[in-house]
Amino acid sequence: MLGRLASKRLLEIRQVFRQHPQSTRSLSTALNYHQDTPDNNPNVPWEFTEANKPKVKEILSHYPSNYKQSAVIPLLDLAQQQHGGWLPVSAMDAVAKVIEVAPIRVYEVATFYSMFNRQKVGKYHLLVCGTTPCMIRGSRDIEAALLDHLGVKRGEVTKDGLFSVGEMECMGCCVNAPMITVADYSNGSEGYTYNYYEDVTPKRVVEIVEALKRGEKPPRGTQNPERINCGPAGGNTTLLGEPKPPPCRDLDAC
């Protein structure tokens, strides 16, 4: 009885997908989905620039010659920096050629790690930390302030091509939550930076965006003037002096 009901339900689901094929992209496989476009297909020429070719050799030098494939992540990162913050399929094919593997081996890596962008991003790609500590501290308000100020949705690029907003999981600065990262692709791989802005507020992230728009470089790190790095606001209240040494350093004499 249960088997027949399950089979009937599965048939109904399949019929819905046949009627609305695009709905299947709402599943997890959407992250791995690729469809050729005029500017993103295997026939678009792509290669590392003359400035980056020495960097490719330097990256490969870190690995034995028979383990070139181990360089796939740093090479994809370099390709993404060169291409303005995202990876077209032809760039992945170029990496596959360098490390002498089938292209599918590179696609597997590029689709697994969310740090690799396979769609266009802005020259300043703003990533809002969405993990629990930042969420509790107001990361949803931070993201809403950015999207509202820029007039875009998550994953979209502003009309001037300067900004895009995405979400990133834990960035390791929970003590300074909430925080955002700014991936700066405005100067290609030569001037690429990836900076943390911590203890942000909705007002402060808008100020950071406006500063970037003016070509300025806002001070990275904590945005709370009462804090130094990850120390408490107002300064330390404990551990104010030199730590006491252990009572006996000579273990044999203890």
C-alpha positions in Angstrom: 0.0 0.0 0.0 2.7 2.5 1.0 4.8 1.5 -2.0 1.9 2.2 -4.4 1.3 5.6 -2.7 5.0 6.5 -3.0 5.1 5.5 -6.6 2.0 7.6 -7.4 3.5 10.6 -5.6 6.8 10.3 -7.5 4.9 10.1 -10.8 3.1 13.3 -9.9 6.3 15.1 -9.1 7.9 14.0 -12.4 4.8 15.3 -14.3 5.2 18.7 -12.6 8.9 18.9 -13.6 8.0 17.9 -17.2 5.4 20.7 -17.4 7.8 23.3 -15.8 11.4 22.2 -16.7 12.9 25.4 -15.3 11.7 24.5 -11.8 14.3 21.8 -11.6 16.9 24.5 -11.3 15.6 25.4 -7.9 17.1 22.1 -6.6 20.6 21.9 -5.3 21.9 21.0 -8.8 21.3 24.6 -9.8 24.7 25.4 -8.3 26.2 23.0 -10.9 24.1 24.1 -13.8 25.8 25.6 -16.9 24.2 26.9 -20.0 26.3 28.4 -22.9 25.9 32.1 -23.5 27.7 34.4 -26.0 30.3 35.4 -23.4 30.5 32.1 -21.5 31.0 29.1 -23.7 34.0 26.8 -24.6 34.6 28.6 -27.9 35.4 31.9 -26.3 39.3 32.3 -26.3 40.9 32.6 -22.9 44.4 32.3 -21.6 46.5 33.6 -18.8 48.0 37.0 -19.5 51.7 37.6 -19.9 51.8 39.1 -16.5 50.2 36.0 -14.9 52.1 33.3 -16.8 55.1 33.6 -14.4 52.6 33.3 -11.5 51.3 30.1 -13.1 54.8 28.7 -13.2 55.4 29.8 -9.6 52.2 28.1 -8.4 53.1 24.9 -10.3 56.6 24.9 -8.7 55.0 24.1 -5.3 53.9 20.7 -6.4 55.7 17.6 -7.8 55.6 17.5 -11.6 53.4 14.3 -11.5 50.9 16.1 -9.2 50.2 19.2 -11.2 46.5 18.7 -10.6 47.1 19.7 -7.0 47.5 23.3 -8.2 43.8 23.5 -9.5 42.5 25.7 -6.6 45.3 28.4 -6.7 45.2 28.4 -10.5 41.4 28.9 -10.6 41.8 31.7 -8.0 44.3 33.4 -10.3 42.1 33.0 -13.3 39.1 34.4 -11.4 41.2 37.5 -10.4 42.3 38.0 -14.0 38.8 37.7 -15.3 37.2 40.3 -13.1 35.9 38.1 -10.3 34.3 35.2 -12.1 35.2 32.0 -14.0 33.9 31.4 -17.5 34.0 27.8 -18.7 36.8 28.7 -21.1 39.0 29.8 -18.2 38.3 26.5 -16.5 39.3 24.7 -19.7 42.6 26.7 -19.8 43.4 25.6 -16.2 42.7 22.0 -17.2 45.1 22.3 -20.0 47.8 23.7 -17.7 47.5 20.9 -15.2 46.9 18.3 -17.8 43.6 16.9 -16.7 40.2 16.4 -18.3 38.1 19.6 -18.0 35.5 17.8 -15.9 38.1 17.5 -13.1 38.3 21.3 -13.0 34.5 21.8 -13.2 34.1 19.5 -10.2 36.3 21.8 -8.1 34.8 25.1 -9.4 31.3 23.9 -8.7 32.1 22.6 -5.3 33.6 25.7 -3.7 31.3 28.7 -3.3 34.3 31.1 -3.5 34.5 30.5 -7.2 32.0 32.7 -9.0 30.6 31.3 -12.3 28.5 34.3 -13.1 29.6 37.9 -13.4 30.1 39.9 -10.3 30.8 43.6 -9.7 34.3 45.1 -9.5 33.6 45.2 -5.8 32.0 42.0 -4.7 30.4 42.4 -1.3 30.0 39.2 0.7 27.9 39.2 3.9 28.6 36.5 6.5 25.4 34.6 7.0 26.5 32.1 9.7 24.8 32.0 13.1 26.9 34.5 15.2 26.7 37.1 12.4 23.0 36.4 11.9 22.3 36.9 15.6 24.2 40.2 15.5 22.2 41.5 12.6 23.7 40.3 9.3 20.2 40.2 7.6 19.9 43.9 8.3 23.3 44.5 6.9 22.5 42.6 3.7 19.1 44.4 3.4 20.8 47.8 3.8 23.3 46.9 1.0 20.6 45.6 -1.4 18.3 48.5 -0.8 21.1 51.1 -1.2 22.4 49.5 -4.4 19.0 48.7 -5.8 19.8 45.1 -6.6 19.0 41.6 -5.5 21.5 39.1 -4.1 23.6 37.8 -7.0 22.8 40.8 -9.3 25.3 43.4 -10.5 24.6 47.1 -10.4 24.1 48.8 -13.8 27.4 50.6 -13.6 29.1 47.2 -13.0 30.7 48.3 -9.8 28.9 46.3 -7.1 27.4 42.9 -6.4 26.2 41.3 -3.2 26.5 37.7 -2.1 26.5 35.6 1.0 29.5 33.8 2.5 29.6 31.3 5.3 31.7 31.7 8.4 34.7 33.9 7.8 36.3 33.2 11.2 35.7 36.5 12.8 32.7 35.6 15.0 34.0 37.8 17.9 33.7 40.8 15.6 30.3 39.9 14.2 28.6 41.1 12.1 31.0 41.4 9.2 31.4 41.6 5.4 34.2 41.0 3.0 35.0 43.2 0.0 36.6 41.3 -2.9 38.2 44.1 -5.0 38.6 43.1 -8.6 38.8 46.7 -9.9 42.5 46.4 -10.7 42.7 42.9 -12.0 44.9 40.2 -10.5 47.8 42.7 -10.0 45.7 44.9 -7.6 43.4 42.2 -6.2 42.5 42.6 -2.5 40.2 40.7 -0.2 39.5 42.7 3.0 37.4 42.1 6.1 35.2 44.8 7.6 34.0 43.9 11.0 31.6 45.2 13.7 29.6 46.8 10.8 26.2 48.4 11.0 23.6 49.1 8.3 24.8 52.7 8.2 28.4 51.9 8.1 28.2 49.4 5.2 26.5 52.1 3.1 29.3 54.5 4.0 31.9 51.8 2.9 30.1 51.4 -0.4 30.1 55.2 -1.0 33.8 55.4 -0.2 34.6 52.6 -2.6 32.5 54.4 -5.3 34.7 57.5 -4.8 37.8 55.4 -5.3 38.8 55.5 -1.6 40.1 52.5 0.4 38.1 52.4 3.7 40.2 51.2 6.7 39.7 47.4 7.0 39.1 45.5 10.2 36.8 46.5 13.1 34.6 49.5 12.3 34.0 50.1 16.1 36.2 53.0 17.2 36.2 51.7 20.8 37.8 48.4 19.8 41.4 47.5 18.9 41.4 44.5 16.6 39.3 41.9 18.4 39.8 43.3 21.9 36.8 44.4 24.0 35.2 47.8 23.6 36.9 50.2 26.0 40.0 48.1 26.4 41.0 45.0 28.3 39.6 44.5 31.8 41.6 41.3 32.5 45.1 40.1 31.7 46.5 43.6 32.1 50.0 42.6 33.2 52.7 40.1 32.1 51.5 36.5 32.7 52.9 34.8 35.7 55.4 32.0 34.9 54.6 28.4 36.0 55.5 27.7 39.6 58.2 25.2 38.6 59.9 25.0 35.2 62.1 22.1 36.3 59.6 19.2 36.0 62.1 16.8 37.6 62.4 19.0 40.6 58.7 19.4 41.2 
